[in-house]
Every structure is written in structure tokens, then in C-alpha cells.
Amino acid sequence: MPFRLFYKDEKPMPEYKIDNTCIMCGRCADECPIEAISKGDKKYVIDPEECIECGVCFNRCPVEAIKEV
């Protein structure tokens, strides 16, 4: 399936958040192309100012802890 990024002014983009079901595996941070995800105390955290809403992390999380908001 082809993957296409939309610019924020072109189409509404989902914002992503990591919930408390995060198992701290780090796969999301490893896959993030711009390093917008960092390790927090109890879960990984997405920096909304850096995130480009590409969805790579959303598709890589093994426990579906990353949600569109």
C-alpha cells in the first residue's frame, strides 16, 4: 500500500498520543523518522511540536498504545 503524507493545511491530520498500555519496548521511538518520541517515566511520549503525523509509530506499536486523537 503506498504511503502518502498530507500537509497540515491540505487535509486534517490526526494527532497521536501514547496511552498507559505502552510496554516501553521503544519500537515507536526507533521508527520515528524525526525523533519526536522520547522515553518518559512510565511510557514513551510524542512531542506534538515535533511530530509530523506520519503514522509510522502508530503502525509499529505492538500493543496499539498509540492512539489518534
QUIPEKA-V104929 format. One line per field, one symbol per residue. ss: DSSP state (2 for helix, 1 for strand, 0 for the rest). burial: 1 if it has 16 or more other ideal C-beta (glycine too) atoms within 10 Angstrom, else 0. Layout:
ss: ???
burial: ???
//
This chain:
ss: 000000000000000111000000002222200000111000011100000000022222000001110
burial: 000000000000100101000100001110010001100000111100001011011100100011000
//
